[in-house]
Amino acid sequence: MKRINLQRASSQIARPTTIRDINKRIVLNYVRDRSPISRAEIARETKLHRSTVSVIIDELLEMGLIVGIGVGVSTGGRRPELFELKKGDPTAIAIDVTPRTTTVAVADLAGTLLAKETFSTSPDVDFMTDQIIRRTTAMIEQTGAKGVEIGMSVPGLVDQANGKIFHIPYFDWRDWDIADRLEKATGSKVTVENDANATALAELWFGDERIKKSDTFVMVLVGEGIGTGIIFDGQVYRGEKGAGGEFGHMIAGNNAPVECSCGSRECWEAYASEKAFIARYKDRLRNGDLKQNEMNVDNLVQLAVDGEKHAVEALKETAHYLGNGISNLIVGLSPQVVVVSGKITKAWDVFADQLYRVSERSVLAGLPPTELIPSSLGDAPTLLGAIGLVLARKFGSVT
């Protein structure tokens, strides 16, 4: 679902046959991105007639999507009433499945979390199906979110258009029917998406202003594996049956420090993921203080931030391979921006120079440079992506 580009909104004013939906969508997106905003400001910027804007504002107020928040400063005449999104009401249910944990949350129209529960992800698919359904229905009862749409992010191959989850490589789950079963249990529409695509959507909705202003960008999600989400002209590129963007499996060498989730030691994921970083640290560690159960990416990233030699070296080597892969993406796709997401970005200042050096080699003479930046979404970009799946439908089609 394409997110409104407000710079182009004035060219999107609809013909009478579509005006009720398209123009309402434009006005709602203006309230979202520019609040507090008045009717006159919306009319001026969109070039919609003031009477049309007033009718739409009244409809959005009646639908409970926006609220009046007082009056602004007058430039002559009556002081204008200002509007913003209505906050605090459950608008989206988000389910975020990762190899380690699963989170069920409820958010409002602005994407603010109203309730959240996180539990360990089990390799038992039947157990997980039951847990997700049980915990989601309980949260619906707790928050009064009955009938609210559900967005779900999973680390695997998804046919988003048909709600099918083909394969979760980390657990080798195949043809997971969670979406159908969840819809039957809750009565809510369920939209599923690959975690990398969901994170790209989160960047589009909640991320850095440089990303929001980009027509084309690539999001690289560094986690247990490596995922890439591609945004072309404001839309997620999914490819045939959701298989687009699986760059984590492109060949990066033949002797990686760990196996990829597919079993190979040749994939980019095997060279540049969190697992590869941890493996390189273990290889360097001699009589270290960290116990085996403490050797997780959070601890190692903090060690790198603190300047611990082995962690810094392991992270920089991992960043070298990460940069090699990003170079391939830049050469092949020529995005305006590449955004790197994942826990390692907490140590961005430690390894960013390594990324810049490698990626700069990919800039061909005469081509515009690609901006390389860290994500601003914090620790839960895939959860925000699951929320974004619902909000994209809400803001993309308001009836």
PyMOL commands that set and color helices and strands:
alter all, ss='L'
color gray80, all
select helices_A, chain A and resi 6-12+19-34+39-46+50-63+125-143+178-186+195-206+209-212+240-242+247-249+268-272+274-284+292-294+297-305+309-333+343-360+381-396
alter helices_A, ss='H'
color red, helices_A
select strands_A, chain A and resi 37-38+66-71+81-85+92-97+101-107+113-120+150-154+157-159+164-168+173-176+190-194+216-222+226-232+235-237+337-341+371-374
alter strands_A, ss='S'
color yellow, strands_A
deselect
rebuild
show_as cartoon
